[in-house]
Amino acid sequence: MSRKRNLPQCSHRKKHALSCSSRAELQFPMSSLDCVLPEGQYAQRLSSYTPVFLAGVLEHLMAHILELAAREARSSRKVRITPEHVQRALNNNETLSRLFQASSVSRGAEEGAEEPGAEEPLPEAGQ
């Protein structure tokens, strides 16, 4: 009759390395922010929590903007969010419009913005 011994079991399995972003349950890359922050000369010393906080703020801001843009897309009966929807969402929200007043969205709802398929054909080389 064989008995199991009451010896401590060693697990030799290697634990998977977790990134800082996954440890903080964030989608934004904290390591990239950690590299970029010292280059900006914002302060002589930065806390190790600075990229964590900044990534959390950016993620929250992007989620809010995407939610507003999704509402704009739904109101115009579209499935995909386009830069025009993002631009309209930013312009319709007073706080976000003040925050982004000095920036522009590529191919957004600006005067003179062309539709992607509305380009003029190029003249042929022989003419």
GIZI-V393251 format. One record per residue. OMEGA is omega in radians with two decimals (999 if undefined). Layout:
# GIZI-V393251
((OMEGA) (OMEGA))
This chain:
# GIZI-V393251
((-3.11) (3.12) (3.06) (3.13) (3.11) (3.12) (3.08) (-3.12) (3.11) (3.06) (-3.12) (3.12) (3.13) (3.11) (3.12) (3.11) (3.11) (3.07) (3.12) (-3.13) (-3.13) (3.07) (3.13) (-3.13) (3.13) (3.10) (-3.12) (-3.10) (-3.13) (-3.13) (3.09) (3.11) (3.14) (3.11) (-3.05) (-3.06) (-3.14) (3.14) (-3.09) (-3.13) (3.13) (3.12) (3.13) (-3.12) (3.12) (3.10) (3.09) (3.12) (-3.10) (3.12) (3.11) (-3.13) (-3.12) (3.10) (3.10) (3.12) (-3.14) (3.13) (3.12) (3.13) (3.14) (3.11) (3.14) (3.14) (-3.14) (3.09) (3.10) (3.12) (3.09) (3.07) (3.09) (3.13) (3.12) (-3.13) (3.06) (3.06) (3.09) (3.13) (-3.10) (3.05) (3.12) (3.07) (3.10) (3.10) (3.11) (-3.14) (3.12) (3.12) (3.12) (-3.13) (-3.10) (3.13) (-3.04) (-3.10) (-3.12) (3.12) (3.06) (-3.12) (-3.06) (-3.07) (-3.12) (-3.11) (3.10) (3.11) (-3.14) (-3.14) (3.13) (-3.10) (3.14) (3.06) (3.09) (3.10) (-3.08) (3.02) (-3.10) (-3.11) (-3.03) (-3.14) (3.11) (3.12) (3.12) (3.09) (-3.12) (-3.05) (-3.09) (-3.05) (999))
